[in-house]
Amino acid sequence: MSNASYSQVGVGTAVKDIDDSGSSRDRGTLSSRSALLVVLIVFLISATGMVLVFAQFPEMDEDDSQILRLPRRIDDAKDLGRLLSKYKDSHYFTVLSTHFLTYIFLQTFAIPGSIFLSILSGFLYPTVMALSLVCLCSGVGATICYLLSSLIGRGLVRKYIPERAENWRKQVNKYSDDLINYIVFLRITPFIPNWFINVVSPVIGVPVMPFFIATLIGVAPPSFLFIRAGTTLYELTTATSHISWFSIGVLAVLSVVSILPVLFRRRLREKLE
């Protein structure tokens, strides 16, 4: 194998080493400057698309137009919730599509604000519907980020976060036979940022389907807490004020449950060997 080495992960799967002594051009990898330019172009195209999506929103008076923006504080979310509920009955699918396309956009480019959209989902829609759509949008947005990184991310990862990525590659190697459970555990817990998982996964060779499925499952527990918080939107003082120690305990239990099969199989394998 010429310029890259591989470590076996599971059956028929390889996880790529971050350290690559070969020329990036020889391997067809974009330089970090070119990759950043591509990211900027893709972002601008996507942002233009979002402008067009918002342009389809029904005509509003000037006061309402000022409210229609990404919430940065809980008070912004309250105002936006009041506005969207006002238009939801008469423009249901417009409000629905705008809400969740915005969610995908934020997830794709790791832009803060998706927590407030999760809270608004709980305020605007039934819990089951809101949770299903939030999980789907999280999975789709994260996977689009994954696909972008698979095309242009290797040079950026190698330049800016090579050591962190290499350390995580070694962890992925350890849990290669239980990759879905491991990523579900990471999505529930705050140990590794979601943007890091999205960007680095394709670079180290994590397959896309386990990545998508694990994301879909793993974002459900924390998303459920924020969606439930949305049912009492006007009582909230901060985005996390509805989250109790009991809720944190539930997340901790779920994270342990998600990783237990992995630990059990590893212990059993060690005994058999």
Legacy VTK file of the C-alpha trace (Angstrom):
# vtk DataFile Version 3.0
C-alpha trace
ASCII
DATASET POLYDATA
POINTS 273 float
0.000 0.000 0.000
1.800 3.081 -1.266
1.317 6.202 0.830
-1.312 5.369 3.418
-1.504 2.656 6.003
-4.647 1.028 7.273
-5.747 -0.679 10.468
-8.393 -3.376 10.260
-11.778 -2.548 11.710
-14.344 -5.278 11.819
-14.854 -7.629 8.892
-14.013 -6.188 5.507
-13.700 -2.626 6.866
-10.618 -0.449 7.145
-10.057 2.692 9.131
-7.539 5.061 7.585
-4.580 6.450 9.470
-4.518 10.223 9.757
-0.771 10.438 9.290
-0.079 10.384 5.602
3.412 10.932 4.332
2.370 11.028 0.699
1.656 14.135 -1.328
-1.903 15.349 -1.033
-1.993 16.163 -4.715
-0.777 12.669 -5.638
-3.630 11.256 -3.612
-6.128 13.677 -5.137
-6.636 15.414 -1.792
-7.404 19.120 -1.834
-4.995 21.437 -0.041
-6.393 23.033 3.113
-6.755 26.388 1.328
-8.662 24.834 -1.581
-10.824 22.827 0.810
-11.731 25.953 2.792
-12.659 27.683 -0.469
-14.921 24.792 -1.443
-16.554 24.839 2.002
-17.163 28.568 1.647
-18.708 28.133 -1.813
-20.963 25.281 -0.631
-21.995 27.335 2.404
-22.841 30.389 0.286
-24.886 28.273 -2.118
-26.729 26.647 0.797
-27.288 30.022 2.490
-28.715 31.373 -0.769
-31.043 28.384 -0.874
-32.195 29.158 2.661
-32.893 32.766 1.656
-35.100 31.447 -1.138
-36.859 29.130 1.318
-37.610 32.039 3.662
-38.789 34.069 0.663
-41.643 31.574 0.263
-42.918 32.475 3.714
-46.277 34.342 3.733
-46.237 38.124 3.708
-45.808 39.625 7.168
-45.939 43.062 8.647
-42.702 44.763 9.662
-42.875 43.711 13.319
-43.316 40.032 12.420
-40.499 40.225 9.857
-38.123 41.353 12.602
-38.934 38.225 14.620
-38.378 35.739 11.758
-34.715 34.961 12.400
-32.615 32.304 14.084
-33.150 32.469 17.868
-30.043 33.128 19.947
-31.759 33.445 23.331
-34.791 31.855 24.920
-36.715 35.134 24.553
-36.053 35.016 20.801
-37.395 31.460 20.752
-40.541 32.551 22.577
-41.172 35.345 20.095
-40.505 33.055 17.150
-42.760 30.357 18.598
-45.559 32.888 18.942
-45.031 33.988 15.324
-44.855 30.481 13.836
-47.935 29.314 15.724
-49.766 32.317 14.287
-49.035 31.235 10.703
-48.946 27.456 11.192
-52.662 26.768 10.683
-52.988 28.718 7.443
-49.512 27.869 6.037
-48.808 24.530 7.682
-46.408 22.959 5.173
-44.560 26.219 4.576
-43.873 26.605 8.297
-43.006 22.910 8.642
-40.595 22.808 5.688
-38.927 26.106 6.616
-38.443 24.962 10.202
-36.832 21.643 9.383
-34.822 22.747 6.337
-33.308 25.363 8.637
-32.563 22.589 11.147
-30.732 20.564 8.471
-28.786 23.666 7.408
-27.622 24.326 10.978
-26.628 20.693 11.485
-24.764 20.516 8.180
-22.514 23.477 8.980
-22.407 23.037 12.784
-24.044 26.429 13.351
-25.357 26.982 16.911
-29.115 27.260 17.285
-30.492 23.765 16.714
-31.311 23.430 20.436
-33.763 26.319 20.150
-35.299 24.735 17.039
-35.741 21.478 18.985
-37.531 23.416 21.728
-39.736 25.109 19.116
-40.516 21.708 17.585
-41.969 20.602 20.894
-43.993 23.791 21.117
-45.390 23.617 17.570
-45.936 19.892 16.951
-46.982 16.709 18.795
-44.105 15.100 20.659
-43.826 11.963 18.500
-43.879 13.959 15.280
-41.420 16.529 16.609
-38.994 13.863 17.849
-39.163 11.925 14.574
-38.490 15.010 12.483
-35.716 16.322 14.744
-33.937 12.952 14.677
-34.336 12.692 10.902
-33.077 16.242 10.343
-30.139 15.649 12.680
-29.261 12.456 10.844
-29.585 14.060 7.403
-27.658 17.206 8.379
-24.860 15.231 10.033
-24.640 12.906 7.021
-24.410 15.825 4.587
-21.571 17.181 6.735
-20.002 13.693 6.628
-20.258 13.576 2.825
-18.753 17.044 2.463
-15.883 16.031 4.719
-15.358 12.821 2.748
-14.772 14.960 -0.348
-12.733 17.831 1.053
-12.056 17.198 4.735
-8.888 15.135 4.805
-6.526 18.053 4.195
-8.298 20.198 6.778
-8.244 17.460 9.411
-4.580 16.718 8.752
-3.665 20.398 9.111
-5.822 21.562 12.020
-6.689 18.559 14.233
-4.383 15.654 13.294
-3.633 14.478 16.847
-7.259 14.534 18.021
-8.359 12.710 14.881
-5.630 10.086 15.229
-6.528 9.490 18.881
-10.163 9.007 17.927
-9.196 6.633 15.101
-7.532 4.433 17.704
-10.717 4.476 19.815
-12.820 3.555 16.778
-10.460 0.636 16.148
-11.155 -0.658 19.652
-14.925 -0.594 19.139
-14.941 -1.557 15.459
-17.225 -4.570 15.921
-19.788 -2.437 17.783
-19.497 0.811 15.868
-23.187 1.729 16.001
-23.386 1.304 19.777
-20.190 3.287 20.241
-21.370 6.237 18.124
-24.797 6.161 19.815
-22.968 6.445 23.142
-20.977 9.427 21.864
-24.105 11.163 20.549
-25.828 10.859 23.931
-22.824 11.952 25.973
-20.882 15.238 25.691
-17.426 13.624 25.554
-16.778 14.370 21.867
-18.389 17.336 20.043
-20.868 16.399 17.321
-19.081 18.529 14.719
-15.880 16.573 15.362
-17.647 13.228 14.853
-19.272 14.485 11.634
-16.066 15.854 10.133
-13.562 13.198 11.190
-15.656 10.037 10.681
-15.263 9.844 6.874
-11.589 10.815 7.092
-10.773 7.813 9.302
-13.059 5.505 7.303
-16.214 5.164 9.424
-18.857 3.779 6.995
-21.747 6.091 6.194
-24.647 3.754 7.063
-23.541 2.945 10.645
-22.796 6.659 11.035
-26.312 7.662 9.901
-28.148 4.985 11.900
-26.178 5.695 15.079
-26.787 9.426 14.719
-30.505 8.871 14.180
-30.716 6.815 17.379
-28.170 8.680 19.474
-29.669 12.163 19.137
-33.112 10.970 20.266
-32.660 11.062 24.090
-31.216 14.605 24.380
-33.582 15.866 21.669
-36.542 14.445 23.590
-35.601 16.525 26.641
-35.533 19.760 24.635
-38.754 18.864 22.799
-40.488 18.250 26.108
-39.155 21.591 27.310
-40.874 23.172 24.306
-44.281 22.151 25.646
-43.723 24.711 28.417
-41.915 27.241 26.234
-43.234 30.365 27.935
-42.187 29.106 31.369
-38.538 28.704 30.356
-35.939 31.241 31.413
-33.030 29.561 29.568
-32.738 26.790 26.979
-31.713 24.325 29.713
-33.883 25.496 32.609
-36.352 22.636 32.062
-33.610 19.995 32.338
-33.508 18.539 35.841
-31.026 16.288 37.575
-33.481 13.482 36.927
-33.276 14.171 33.178
-29.488 14.164 33.328
-29.659 10.869 35.222
-31.871 9.376 32.504
-29.355 10.408 29.843
-26.551 8.872 31.894
-28.455 5.595 32.207
-29.216 5.515 28.488
-25.579 6.189 27.622
-24.492 3.309 29.877
-27.125 1.019 28.330
-25.883 1.896 24.834
-22.276 0.986 25.665
-22.959 -2.125 27.819
-23.285 -4.556 24.862
-19.919 -3.325 23.594
-18.207 -3.887 26.941
-19.901 -7.261 27.419
-18.813 -8.567 24.009
-15.259 -7.347 24.546
-15.055 -9.079 27.937
-16.531 -12.286 26.497
-14.070 -12.204 23.598
-11.151 -11.765 25.986
-12.271 -14.782 28.050
-12.702 -16.960 24.959
-9.261 -16.012 23.738
LINES 1 274
273 0 1 2 3 4 5 6 7 8 9 10 11 12 13 14 15 16 17 18 19 20 21 22 23 24 25 26 27 28 29 30 31 32 33 34 35 36 37 38 39 40 41 42 43 44 45 46 47 48 49 50 51 52 53 54 55 56 57 58 59 60 61 62 63 64 65 66 67 68 69 70 71 72 73 74 75 76 77 78 79 80 81 82 83 84 85 86 87 88 89 90 91 92 93 94 95 96 97 98 99 100 101 102 103 104 105 106 107 108 109 110 111 112 113 114 115 116 117 118 119 120 121 122 123 124 125 126 127 128 129 130 131 132 133 134 135 136 137 138 139 140 141 142 143 144 145 146 147 148 149 150 151 152 153 154 155 156 157 158 159 160 161 162 163 164 165 166 167 168 169 170 171 172 173 174 175 176 177 178 179 180 181 182 183 184 185 186 187 188 189 190 191 192 193 194 195 196 197 198 199 200 201 202 203 204 205 206 207 208 209 210 211 212 213 214 215 216 217 218 219 220 221 222 223 224 225 226 227 228 229 230 231 232 233 234 235 236 237 238 239 240 241 242 243 244 245 246 247 248 249 250 251 252 253 254 255 256 257 258 259 260 261 262 263 264 265 266 267 268 269 270 271 272
